[in-house]
């Protein structure tokens, strides 16, 4: 059989990166490979969602007051499980869980990192076969190694992330992750069951033609946000347009498209959700890190997302994220 040695798997890529740093311990590479393994398990179940009884509400309400679907629970257990049994992670925080979890054993207490994740984002789209995703972020712990991790490890500003990534379960399944050195995308090759490097060194185009926002909330947005959305709709050939509106309702899919093709994604505050809908730690911070490393920008409308000091695990935030020039243009409206 011919094996294409030019195509690197996720495991080969992380090992290759590790070899560039002779003093590295390999803990981050291990953690990223663990995430890839859990993603493959979740992908199998997501693919079967229309076939088996795993589909549908689990009948409980999560800490955000939202219905929990069975696949959310399955995904949560998979990601928590690989990290618990790995050697790199001292504890986790999950969008599905009220409190963070400390893996209080000797190996975990000596681990360097903590991980936060949203195991299945866009879960409202499961029942209708629309793309959903997983989002994660990795921080170096600030608590003393050798002891259980603490809440302070999880409440670090986003700029302290060591790595962040997402998996999009879509027409193909992709894992994209960023470290300070760059953003790389891996597509799951079903023939070998491995993520393979398909999008090396992703850069977010400086400009784009797509704006993504829930238009149904338009009359609940602040006037300055409405003015920007109006301007997006009035774009024509003479002023850099036309712009196109695209909104899937799965942030992972929406931001993934805009990261690759250029665009802006917005989830502003509304009258009903004065603090915003998206979670700072599980959704905004990881995407802000990825998009900034790729050359884009992310703010809450007033402040860089990555500079916000979190005070609670399940804190919400407004979010504006995307191509640099589009974000700069948005600022001219928000600063008026
Ligand atoms: P959930 O996981 O509860 O379905 O939330 C999805 C998130 C995010 O992925 C998406 O962009 C946004 O909520 C959509 O919210 P609206 O339906 O309010 O536009």
Boltz pocket constraint, residues with backbone or C-beta under 6 A from the ligand:
constraints:
  - pocket:
      binder: B
      contacts: [[A, 66], [A, 120], [A, 121], [A, 122], [A, 123], [A, 124], [A, 125], [A, 214], [A, 249], [A, 250], [A, 251], [A, 252], [A, 254], [A, 277]]
      max_distance: 6.0
